[in-house]
Amino acid sequence: MRTFLQNLLIFFALCLCGLIAFQWVRETDLRRDLQKLTDTVQDKTEAIQNLQASVKRDDLEIQRLDGLKTQLTQTVKTNEAQIASLNKELTKATNSLDRAEKLAANYKDAFEKANENVKAANANIEAQKAELAKVADERNEIVKKFNKITTDYNDLANKWNTQQQELMKSATNAPPKK
């Protein structure tokens, strides 16, 4: 019986060793599973932290982009206002230019009319000058004729005076002899 008890004890010892080995393998698998779960939790925690950091960065980027959008919107509004004022100024300048062109055209027409009037006046002056030269020539001819007549008249008057003087010398107050 002693061997039986020893064998039983060995059997229980071996069963206990098997049980310990089984528990050890099971414990190792559990620890490995626990480590996997811990790694998974760690990875997920890290991913969550990365995502949260990414969300924060994205929020900051969104805020920055919103600020830029607001600034650009204000810039667009001021640009539109400037464009509107520049369009008004352009319209005014265009109208002013049109008026100036019309005025210049009117001045040009008036200048051309004045030139035509001056040319006509010059033609009249030339015609009058030619006529005046003709009249002056005629006057000179008349003056020459008048001078000749005057000279002939003076000669005749001198002859008359000399004849009268001769007659006076020969004339007496006595009655003529019959």
Buried (B, 14 or more C-beta within 10 A) or exposed (E): EEEEEEEEEEEEEEEEEEEEEEEEEEEEEEEEEEEEEEEEEEEEEEEEEEEEEEEEEEEEEEEEEEEEEEEEEEEEEEEEEEEEEEEEEEEEEEEEEEEEEEEEEEEEEEEEEEEEEEEEEEEEEEEEEEEEEEEEEEEEEEEEEEEEEEEEEEEEEEEEEEEEEEEEEEEEEEEEEE
